[in-house]
Amino acid sequence: MKAIQVTLDDDLLARLDRDEEVRRDGRSAVLRRAAELYLQQRRAGAIAVAYRRAYGRGAGLGKEFEGWGTEGAWPVE
């Protein structure tokens, strides 16, 4: 891991330090989890935008695939 410097305003830092999870796990651990969650949400948002761009025009997959939408099934994970 690499140590970095982050600047937070006084009120935000005080609220962060009052949080039970921060007191239990420490600022660094909570901020790492928050950064990971942020990046996951950004990726999910980018994927959603790409899907809307690709399939959002109402054209679907085209005539050759009509009727097959209910035939497939995603594997259970």
C-alpha positions as CSV (number, residue, x, y, z in Angstrom):
1,M,0.0,0.0,0.0
2,K,1.0,3.5,-0.6
3,A,0.4,6.4,1.9
4,I,-1.2,9.5,0.4
5,Q,-2.3,12.9,1.7
6,V,-6.0,13.8,1.5
7,T,-7.4,17.2,2.5
8,L,-10.9,17.2,4.1
9,D,-12.7,20.2,5.6
10,D,-13.0,20.2,9.4
11,D,-16.8,19.4,9.5
12,L,-16.4,16.4,7.2
13,L,-13.5,15.1,9.2
14,A,-15.3,15.5,12.4
15,R,-18.4,13.6,11.1
16,L,-16.1,10.9,9.7
17,D,-14.4,10.5,13.1
18,R,-17.7,10.2,14.9
19,D,-18.7,7.3,12.8
20,E,-18.7,3.9,14.5
21,E,-17.2,2.1,11.5
22,V,-14.3,4.6,11.3
23,R,-13.6,4.3,15.0
24,R,-13.6,0.5,14.7
25,D,-11.7,0.0,11.5
26,G,-9.8,3.3,11.1
27,R,-10.0,6.2,8.6
28,S,-7.8,4.5,6.0
29,A,-9.8,1.3,5.8
30,V,-13.2,3.2,5.5
31,L,-11.8,5.5,2.9
32,R,-10.4,2.6,0.9
33,R,-13.8,0.9,0.9
34,A,-15.4,4.2,-0.1
35,A,-13.0,4.7,-3.0
36,E,-13.6,1.1,-4.2
37,L,-17.4,1.6,-4.0
38,Y,-17.1,4.9,-5.9
39,L,-15.1,3.2,-8.7
40,Q,-17.6,0.2,-8.9
41,Q,-20.5,2.7,-9.2
42,R,-18.7,4.7,-11.9
43,R,-18.0,1.5,-13.8
44,A,-21.6,0.3,-13.5
45,G,-22.8,3.7,-14.7
46,A,-20.5,3.6,-17.7
47,I,-21.8,0.1,-18.6
48,A,-25.4,1.3,-18.2
49,V,-24.7,4.3,-20.5
50,A,-23.1,1.9,-23.1
51,Y,-26.1,-0.4,-23.0
52,R,-28.5,2.5,-23.4
53,R,-26.5,3.9,-26.3
54,A,-26.3,0.4,-28.0
55,Y,-29.9,-0.8,-27.4
56,G,-31.8,2.3,-26.4
57,R,-32.9,3.3,-29.9
58,G,-35.6,0.7,-29.8
59,A,-34.1,-1.2,-32.7
60,G,-33.3,-4.2,-30.5
61,L,-31.2,-6.9,-32.1
62,G,-32.9,-6.8,-35.4
63,K,-35.3,-8.9,-37.3
64,E,-33.1,-12.0,-37.5
65,F,-33.3,-12.4,-33.7
66,E,-37.0,-11.7,-33.2
67,G,-38.7,-14.2,-30.8
68,W,-35.4,-15.5,-29.3
69,G,-35.3,-13.1,-26.4
70,T,-37.2,-15.5,-24.1
71,E,-35.3,-18.6,-25.3
72,G,-32.0,-18.0,-23.6
73,A,-31.1,-18.1,-19.9
74,W,-28.2,-16.7,-18.0
75,P,-26.1,-19.2,-16.0
76,V,-26.7,-19.3,-12.3
77,E,-23.7,-17.9,-10.5
